[in-house]
């Protein structure tokens, strides 16, 4: 199976859901919002300023996704 390189978390989530329906439990809107910061921050044309609350919400989403993925890997017998 060939995987396309991308930073688009919406595309990555769709691929994961296709392979494992448990990924449907993740906060899609939160993940889609993270895409902006996964891509735009790498190539900043403008200064992006976040409030503490916005940064915390994004951090919590990223943390939840990481914990979910690590859990799924362990359930599949893979070590993280």
N, C-alpha and C positions, 0 to 999 in steps of 0.2 A: 504494500500500500504506500503510495506517495502522498506526503503531506505538504501542502503549500505553506511557505513561510508568510506569516502575517502577524501584525500587531492588533488587528481588529478583533476585539474580544467578542463581538456579536457573532462573527464568523466562527470563531473558535468554540463558543458556546453551542451554536447550532450543530457543529460537527460532533461535539461531545454528547449532545442530546440524541443525535442520530445513532450513536454507538451505545449509549447508556441512558435510558429514560430517567434514571434517578437525578440527572443533572437538571431536569425540569423544575426541581425544588428550589433552585438558586434564584436569587433576586435579579431577574433579567434587566429591569430598568437600572438598577444599581451597577450591574456589570456593563451595560451599554454606556453609562455615564463614565465609567472608568476608562473606556476606550479613548476618550478625548485626552485624558491625562497620560495614557500609555503611549500615545502617538504625538500629540501636539507639544508636550513638554520636551520631547526629544529634539524638536525642530522649532524652537520658539521664534516667532516673528514679532510677537507682542508679549509684554509682561503680563503674566497671569497671577492674580492675587486671590487667594481663598480666605474665607473666614475660618476661624478655629473650628466652628461647627461643621462647615463644609468639609474641611480636611479630616475631621474625626469620622464623619459619615463615610467618606471614601475609604478611609483606613479600615473601618469596621467591615465594609463590603469586601475589600481585598482580603482581609483576615478570614472572614467566613468562607470565601471561595477557596483559599489555601487550605483551611482545615477540612473542608469538604473533600477536596481533591486528594489530600493525604489519606483521609479515611477510606476513600474509594480504592486508592492504590493498595493500602494495607489489606482491605477485604479481598482484593484480587491476588494477594500473596506477594506483592512487591514491597520492597523495603524503601523507605524514604530517608 
